[in-house]
Amino acid sequence: MEPHLRDLRYFVAVAEELHFTHAAEHLRIAQPTLSRQIRQLEDQLGVTLLDRDQRTVALTVAGKELLESARKLLAMWDETVARLTAAGETLRVGLQTAIGRGILAELEGVGGHKLEFHSTQWSDPTCGLASRESDLALVWLPMLDAERYEWRVLRAEPRWVVMPEAHPLAKAETVAFADLLDQPFIALPSEAGPQRDFWLAADSRGGRRPVVGAEASTAEENVEEIGLGRGLCLIAEENVPMYQWPGITARKTDLEPCELAIAWRADDDRATVRDFVALAAAG
């Protein structure tokens, strides 16, 4: 009979602790079970690995040899398992609105990774990263709690303003944002954090507070509020088709572009996530 990897792990734990009780606590098994497995390992190998008496435990020459080899074997096995897990791992990708741009198809073709897309509310600017429902997220910058996340920009798009067709500025091909400062806007929920300010163009108002006519948590609510005349809203250029409803139109603005990024938790060191992001950003 050849030793199991489990028994090698047990031996390494005892060899590093040089104490059966402490090693058993670390392994979360009973101390008699651990002692029995070590004796079985010694019988299988035909050598004494540990000198022990009632007070001390010490490695024999054979034990020292096995410790070095066992550490290497276990490290190689753990690395292999990690790679196998990564190869079959499905990455969950959160997004807030229907994303066109062909970007979902592009991401699905990145490196053969398996992706599972799911929608989140606008009230969650991390698209499920904070709750760990998502491994990755397609988000509009800026990010909430930026120190907790990392990201790579995938697209930069002009910002457009959506308004009723009867609006006086609807005849212009491009609308100067300076002409919209006194207009009521539809805002994201307050939970959206810095994204709420960004889509109200707060940094382009010269310190003037935006007029908020209503709040919306979905694109459908946005359309409804605009149709009711409660305000205008800013959107990304590629989302304009989502707002092609009777009585509503969209015009390009002179604001700085918005940036669509793929984001992940800064403490997520999985190679699967990092490799996918590198390939997606390079594409």
Secondary structure, DSSP 8 states (H G I E B T S, - for coil): ----HHHHHHHHHHHHHS-HHHHHHHHTS-HHHHHHHHHHHHHHHTS--EEE-SS-EEE-HHHHHHHHHHHHHHHHHHHHHHHHHHHH-EEEEEESS---TTHHHHHHTSTT-EEEEEE--TT-TTTTTTTTS-SEEEEESS-TTGGGEEEEEEEEE-EEEEEETTSGGGG-SEE-GGGGTTSEEEE--GGGTHHHHHHTTGGGSTT---EEEEE-SSHHHHHHHHHTTS-BEEEEGGGGGGG--TTEEEEEESS--EEEEEEEETT---HHHHHHHHHHHH-
